[in-house]
Every structure is written in structure tokens, then in C-alpha cells.
Amino acid sequence: MTLQSAAETGKCPYSGATQGSHHGYEPFDMKNPFPAYAEMRKEEPVMFDERVGYWVVTRYDDIKAVFEDWETFSSENAQAPVRKRGPQATKIMNDGGFTAYSGLSARIPPEHSRIREIVQKAFTPRRFKKLEPEIRDNVVSRVETMLERPDKDGEIIRDLAYDIPTITILTLIGADIGKVDTYKRWSDSRAAMTWGDLSDEEQIPHAHNLVEYWQECLSIVADAHEHGGDSMTADLVKAQSEGAEISDHEIASVLYSLLFAGHETTTTLIGNTLRVLLAHPDQWQTLIDDEKKIPAAVDEVLRYSGSIVGWRRKALKDAEVGGVKIAEGDELLLLMGSANRDESRFDGGEDFDISRPNAREHLSFGFGIHYCLGNMLAKLQAKICLQEITRLAPNLKLVDDADIDFRENLSFRVPTSVPVTW
């Protein structure tokens, strides 16, 4: 007998009671979710939250097992809007020809495997290596410009993290690097429409932005067909012409994903890296003294304060997670931000420690067949930022960590600003 979906009933299908105890967890509040995560890991590691309609999973082993079992727990809902699109937003997007689909993260095999294999051949360490000098020059230029301010007042997101990853990903795919602000506006709308808690009215301007965003992705593919070039998009178009099984729509969908994931999460990673390290001056000094420890520090930031703290899956059949029965059709929210502090995997998981021996076991890039394709590029940019900032501004200080706010959404922990002085 198929279990009745909790999402349909709003109740736990076993107790029959509507879930009301949330252990302090607020789905869209990213200011400091970690005490609630710890409480849930201890008291109710697989909890149905009727406010969002997801089973919220918080322990490391459970989350890793779900990521690994893609045949039971599908990624098809990973990019679905958390809140249903309203009629006006839907009309705007339909009239504008918006047919974008996930590049990879929400696709399932065999489609996912086919596209990933082709994209992986274009998304290579060779391209990253070629981008490295430009990334470094951009970092140095922006840090030096910030340090020229006589008031010694800087802000890491605005002065550094906003531009660097965006220029990098635009260069990689062959897009116009003069449109950084435009792409950021589109990306903000994508985050809000997919993972935000918007009313029908609030969705309208974002719907217009997503139409523009998608049309730009289609245009970049068309331009690569016409002019070629030295870019990842041109490589994919060339592969297509040589027989690779990938359509223009699929290439554009890959761009639609990369133009968001390829910079938005890295902007956040750079911001969080500086925010967390400057809040631990002794460990900041360790990196000043020995830059070889920087890669390990980046992994510890990813564990301790990752850009993405929650990701979604859907049960394709009746299953069990952490001893809790999950019905076919139920949806899960996997809190990697909680898993990354699980004491059963990370000793002293609530402590930040750049010498942690197993920091690389974090789940911030996912796990299994959907493991983030851009992980190397994200870590490279964070590493370069740390190398140059510890060299150029070793006396950098955080103004006040307690006053830093984070955007409200279901999955991304994004600081609105990281104020610094020197």
C-alpha cells in the first residue's frame, strides 16, 4: 500500500498529528540557523515542517545517503519554486518565451549523465588555469582600490566579492563582462523566484527579469554558432556540430544555471571566507604566516559556513530516512549546513578550525552524481582572494560580525555585507 504523502495531508503520516514543534527552526531565516540545526539533529533529525511541506533532514549520514541514492530520491525538484508562481508572473514568463530548465542539478539520468559528460569536457582545469592570471589581476586591482580609501572603510561584498566571480564566469562562457550589474540583477531574481517566500505581487518584477535572463542565454548560444570563439559555450556548440548529443536549448539551460551558480555562490563564499576568518584573528594570522594553509582554510569555511545550507530531493517511492518512513511523492529539504557541523562526523563541529583534518568531507558541494561541477573554480577564486588579501592587507579587521544580516530564503546563506577596516 502506498503511504499518503505528508505534503498532501500537512500531517506526519504515522502519528496523524499536525507537526508544530520546530525546535527553533525558521526555514527562511539565515541569520543564525545553527542552534536550531543542533537541536533538530539531537531531538528530531528527520522532521516534517508543514510550513514549507518538506521533511527536513539534518544529520550527516542521512543526508549523504539521500544524495547517494538518486534512484529513490530524485533531484527533479531541486530548482522548483518554493512558492507557486502566481498567475501574473506565470503569464509574463509564458508570453516572454521562458522555457529555461536546469542545466544539471535538477535533471535525472539518463538525461543528466548525457549532458554532464559533454559539459565536463568543456568545463576543464585547463580553462580554469587560463583564467587564473585574470582572476588574480582583478583581485589585486580591487583590493588596492579599496585600500586607497582615506577613511579606511571597506565592504568585502561590494569592493571585491561582487565583481570577481561574475567577471570570471562571464569570461568562461563568452558573455559580455560589461554587464556585471545586469547579470547580478537577473541572478537576484532567480534566487528570489526559486528559493524565496514571495507573494504573487512581489513575483512580478522578478518574472520580467527571468525572461530577459533566459533570452540572453539563448542569444549567447546563437552568437557562439555564428562567431565561434574561445569560450565554454563555443566548445559546447563545437561539440554539438561534431555529433555530441546536446541541443541548443540544453546548452542555454546550462548557461542559465552557470550564470547563477557560477558566481552567486562564489560571491557568497568569498564574503563568508573573509567574514569567518577575520572573526578568528589567530587563524587569520596563521594564513598570513603560511599561505600554504589557505586551501585547507577554504574547505573549513565551506564546512563551517557554506554558501548553500539546504538542497531538495523528492521521493520516487516509499522509503526510509534516519528510521523515519517517507512516502512516495514526499519532498525532502537536506540541510547540509547542519550535516557539516554534525559531531558524529566532525569533532567539535560547532568550532571553526582551519587545521581540521577532515574538513574536505563537508557536503557543501553535494555528493554523488550531482556533485558540483564548478567546485574547483569556486575554491580557486576563494584561494586567490585569500592569497592576495593576506599579502596586501594583513591588518584587515572585521567591523562587527554581530551586525551582519543574511538574505531570507530557503537554501542560500548570503551575507548582505561584510564591513571591514584596516
C-alpha positions in Angstrom: 0.0 0.0 0.0 1.3 3.4 -0.9 1.7 5.8 2.0 -0.3 9.0 1.9 2.1 11.9 1.2 2.8 14.2 4.2 2.8 17.1 1.7 -0.8 16.3 0.9 -2.1 15.9 4.4 0.0 18.5 6.2 0.5 15.8 8.9 3.0 13.2 9.8 1.5 10.1 8.1 2.4 7.9 11.1 1.4 9.9 14.1 -1.5 11.6 12.4 -0.7 14.8 14.3 0.0 18.1 12.6 3.6 19.0 13.2 4.0 22.1 15.3 7.3 21.8 17.2 10.1 23.1 15.0 12.9 23.2 17.6 13.6 26.9 16.9 14.0 26.3 13.1 12.7 29.1 10.8 13.0 27.9 7.2 13.8 31.3 5.6 15.8 32.9 8.4 19.5 32.6 7.8 20.8 35.0 10.4 22.0 32.2 12.7 20.2 28.8 12.0 22.9 26.7 13.6 21.4 26.4 17.2 18.2 25.2 15.6 20.1 22.7 13.4 21.9 21.3 16.5 18.5 20.9 18.3 17.0 19.1 15.4 20.0 16.8 15.0 19.5 15.8 18.6 15.8 15.8 19.0 14.2 15.2 15.6 16.7 14.6 12.8 14.0 13.9 10.2 11.2 16.4 10.9 8.2 17.2 8.8 7.7 21.0 8.5 4.2 21.7 7.4 5.1 25.4 6.8 7.1 24.5 3.7 5.8 21.0 3.1 9.2 19.3 3.4 10.8 16.6 5.5 13.8 18.5 7.0 16.8 16.2 7.3 19.7 17.4 9.5 22.2 14.5 10.1 25.3 13.9 8.0 24.9 10.2 7.3 21.2 10.6 6.4 21.9 13.4 4.0 24.8 11.7 2.4 22.8 8.6 1.9 19.9 10.5 0.3 22.3 12.3 -2.1 23.9 8.9 -3.0 20.5 7.2 -3.7 19.4 9.2 -6.8 17.1 6.4 -7.9 15.0 6.7 -4.8 15.4 10.4 -4.1 15.1 12.4 -7.3 16.7 15.8 -7.9 13.8 16.8 -10.1 12.5 19.4 -7.5 15.9 21.0 -6.9 15.1 24.0 -9.0 11.3 24.2 -8.5 9.9 27.4 -7.0 9.4 27.0 -3.2 6.3 29.1 -3.5 4.0 28.5 -6.5 4.2 31.1 -9.2 1.2 33.5 -9.3 -0.9 34.0 -12.4 0.6 37.3 -13.4 4.2 36.1 -13.1 3.3 32.9 -15.0 1.7 34.9 -17.8 4.7 37.2 -18.1 7.1 34.2 -18.3 4.9 32.3 -20.8 4.5 35.4 -23.0 8.2 36.0 -22.9 9.1 32.6 -24.1 10.6 31.5 -20.8 11.3 27.8 -21.2 14.6 27.5 -19.2 15.3 24.3 -17.4 18.1 23.3 -15.0 21.5 22.8 -16.5 22.3 19.7 -14.4 21.2 19.9 -10.8 17.5 19.1 -11.4 18.0 16.7 -14.2 18.0 12.9 -13.7 19.7 10.1 -15.5 20.0 9.2 -18.3 19.5 12.9 -19.4 21.7 14.2 -16.6 24.5 11.7 -17.4 24.5 12.5 -21.1 24.6 16.3 -20.6 27.1 16.2 -17.7 29.6 14.1 -19.7 29.5 16.7 -22.5 29.7 19.7 -20.3 32.5 18.2 -18.2 34.7 18.1 -21.3 34.3 21.8 -21.8 34.4 22.8 -18.1 38.1 21.8 -17.6 41.0 22.6 -15.3 42.8 23.9 -18.5 40.2 26.6 -18.7 40.5 27.4 -15.0 44.3 27.7 -15.3 43.9 30.1 -18.2 41.5 32.2 -16.2 43.8 32.3 -13.1 46.1 35.3 -14.1 43.0 37.4 -14.9 41.3 36.5 -11.6 44.5 37.4 -9.7 44.8 40.7 -11.5 41.2 41.6 -10.8 41.5 40.7 -7.1 44.7 42.8 -6.7 43.1 45.8 -8.5 40.0 45.8 -6.4 41.9 45.3 -3.1 44.3 48.1 -3.9 41.4 50.4 -4.8 39.7 49.6 -1.6 42.9 50.3 0.4 43.3 53.7 -1.2 40.3 55.0 0.7 41.4 57.6 3.3 38.6 56.7 5.7 39.9 53.0 5.9 36.3 51.9 5.4 35.6 48.9 3.2 33.0 46.3 2.5 34.1 42.9 1.1 30.9 42.1 -0.9 30.8 45.5 -2.6 34.5 46.1 -3.1 35.6 42.5 -4.0 33.2 39.6 -4.0 30.5 41.2 -6.1 32.6 41.6 -9.3 35.3 38.9 -9.2 33.2 35.7 -9.7 30.8 37.4 -12.1 33.6 38.5 -14.4 35.2 35.1 -14.2 32.0 33.2 -15.2 31.1 35.7 -17.9 34.6 35.3 -19.4 34.4 31.5 -19.1 31.1 31.3 -21.1 31.9 34.2 -23.5 29.4 36.7 -22.3 29.7 40.5 -22.0 31.8 41.3 -18.9 30.4 44.9 -19.1 27.0 43.6 -17.9 28.0 42.6 -14.4 25.2 44.6 -12.7 22.7 43.2 -15.2 23.6 39.6 -14.5 23.6 40.2 -10.8 20.0 41.7 -11.1 18.9 38.6 -13.0 20.6 36.3 -10.5 18.9 38.0 -7.6 15.6 37.5 -9.3 16.3 33.8 -9.9 17.2 33.3 -6.3 14.1 35.1 -5.1 11.7 33.3 -7.5 13.1 29.9 -6.8 14.1 29.8 -3.1 12.3 32.9 -1.8 9.0 33.4 0.0 7.3 35.9 -2.4 3.7 37.0 -2.7 2.1 37.0 -6.2 2.6 40.7 -6.4 6.3 40.5 -5.4 7.0 38.0 -8.1 6.1 40.3 -11.0 9.3 42.3 -11.4 11.4 39.1 -11.0 9.4 37.4 -13.7 10.3 40.2 -16.1 14.0 39.8 -15.1 13.9 36.0 -15.7 12.5 36.5 -19.2 15.4 38.8 -20.0 17.9 36.4 -18.4 16.7 33.4 -20.5 16.7 35.4 -23.7 20.3 36.4 -23.0 21.3 32.7 -22.6 19.7 31.9 -25.9 21.5 34.8 -27.5 24.9 33.7 -26.2 24.4 30.3 -27.8 23.3 31.8 -31.1 26.4 34.1 -31.1 28.6 31.1 -30.5 27.1 29.3 -33.5 27.7 32.4 -35.6 31.2 33.6 -34.4 32.7 30.7 -32.5 35.3 31.9 -30.1 37.4 30.8 -27.2 34.8 30.0 -24.5 33.0 27.2 -22.9 29.9 28.0 -24.9 31.8 27.8 -28.2 33.3 24.5 -27.0 29.8 23.1 -26.4 28.5 24.3 -29.8 31.5 22.8 -31.5 31.0 19.5 -29.7 27.3 19.6 -30.9 28.5 20.1 -34.5 30.8 17.1 -34.2 28.0 14.8 -33.1 27.6 15.4 -29.3 24.0 14.8 -28.3 23.2 18.2 -26.8 20.6 20.7 -28.1 20.8 24.5 -28.2 18.1 24.6 -25.5 20.2 22.3 -23.3 23.3 24.4 -23.8 21.3 27.6 -23.0 19.9 25.8 -19.9 23.5 25.0 -18.8 24.3 28.7 -19.2 21.2 29.7 -17.3 22.5 27.6 -14.4 26.1 28.5 -14.6 25.4 32.2 -14.8 23.8 31.9 -11.4 25.6 29.1 -9.6 29.0 30.1 -11.1 29.1 33.4 -9.5 26.4 33.9 -6.9 27.6 31.1 -4.6 31.2 32.1 -5.1 30.4 35.7 -4.2 29.0 34.3 -1.0 31.9 32.0 -0.5 34.4 34.9 -0.7 32.3 37.0 1.6 31.9 34.2 4.2 35.6 33.3 3.9 36.7 36.8 4.9 33.9 37.2 7.4 34.7 34.0 9.3 38.5 34.2 9.2 38.5 37.9 10.3 36.3 36.8 13.2 39.1 34.4 14.2 42.2 36.6 14.3 44.5 33.9 15.4 43.6 31.7 12.4 43.8 34.8 10.1 47.4 35.3 11.4 48.2 31.7 10.6 47.4 32.2 7.0 49.4 35.4 6.9 52.4 33.4 8.2 51.9 30.4 5.9 49.8 30.7 2.7 50.1 27.0 2.1 47.4 26.6 4.7 44.9 28.6 2.6 43.3 25.7 0.7 42.5 23.9 3.9 41.1 27.1 5.3 38.7 27.5 2.3 37.4 23.9 2.9 36.9 24.7 6.6 34.9 27.8 5.6 32.8 25.6 3.2 32.1 23.2 6.1 31.5 25.8 8.8 29.7 28.5 6.8 28.9 27.3 3.3 27.0 29.3 0.7 24.3 26.7 0.3 22.9 25.2 3.5 19.9 23.4 2.1 19.0 21.4 -1.0 15.9 19.5 -2.1 15.0 16.0 -3.2 11.8 14.1 -4.0 11.0 10.5 -3.0 10.1 8.4 -6.1 8.9 5.5 -3.9 8.1 4.7 -0.3 11.4 4.9 1.6 13.0 5.4 4.9 15.4 8.1 6.1 17.0 8.0 9.5 14.4 5.5 10.7 11.5 7.7 9.5 9.2 6.4 6.8 8.9 8.7 3.8 6.0 8.3 1.3 6.3 8.3 -2.4 5.9 11.9 -3.6 7.1 13.5 -0.4 9.8 16.1 -0.7 12.9 16.5 1.4 15.0 19.5 2.4 18.5 18.3 3.1 20.3 20.8 5.5 23.9 20.4 4.5 24.7 23.4 6.8 23.6 21.1 9.7 25.3 18.0 8.4 28.6 19.9 8.1 28.5 20.5 11.9 27.3 17.0 12.9 29.5 15.9 15.8 29.3 12.3 14.7 31.4 13.3 11.6 33.3 16.4 12.7 34.7 16.5 16.2 33.8 19.9 17.8 31.7 20.6 14.7 30.5 23.9 16.0 34.1 25.2 16.2 35.9 26.8 13.3 39.4 25.2 12.9 41.4 25.6 9.7 43.7 22.7 10.9 40.7 20.3 10.9 41.9 17.1 9.2 38.6 16.1 7.6 37.2 19.4 6.6 37.0 18.3 3.0 34.3 15.8 3.9 31.8 18.6 4.0 28.7 18.3 1.9 28.5 21.9 0.7 29.0 20.8 -2.9 26.6 18.0 -2.6 27.5 14.3 -3.1 27.1 11.6 -5.7 26.2 12.1 -9.3 25.2 15.7 -8.8 28.4 16.8 -7.0 29.0 20.4 -8.1 30.8 20.6 -11.4 32.2 24.1 -10.5 33.8 23.2 -7.1 37.4 23.6 -8.3 36.7 27.1 -9.9 34.9 28.3 -6.8 37.8 27.2 -4.5 40.4 28.6 -6.8 38.8 32.1 -6.6 38.5 32.0 -2.9 42.1 30.8 -2.6 43.4 33.7 -4.8 41.4 36.2 -2.8 43.0 35.0 0.4 46.5 34.9 -1.0 46.3 38.5 -2.2 44.4 40.0 0.7 46.7 38.4 3.3 49.6 39.8 1.3 48.2 43.3 0.6 46.1 43.8 3.7 47.3 41.6 6.6 45.9 44.1 9.1 42.3 43.9 7.8 39.7 43.7 10.6 36.0 42.9 10.7 34.0 45.9 11.9 31.2 44.0 13.7 30.3 40.4 12.9 27.2 40.5 15.1 25.6 43.2 12.9 25.9 41.2 9.6 22.5 40.3 8.2 21.7 37.5 5.8 19.1 37.3 3.0 16.0 35.4 3.7 15.5 32.3 1.6 15.3 28.5 1.9 18.7 27.4 0.7 21.4 30.1 0.5 23.2 31.7 3.4 24.2 35.1 1.9 25.6 37.9 4.0 24.2 41.3 2.8 27.5 43.0 3.7 30.9 42.3 5.3 32.2 45.6 6.6 36.0 45.9 7.2 38.6 48.4 8.3 42.4 48.4 8.4 
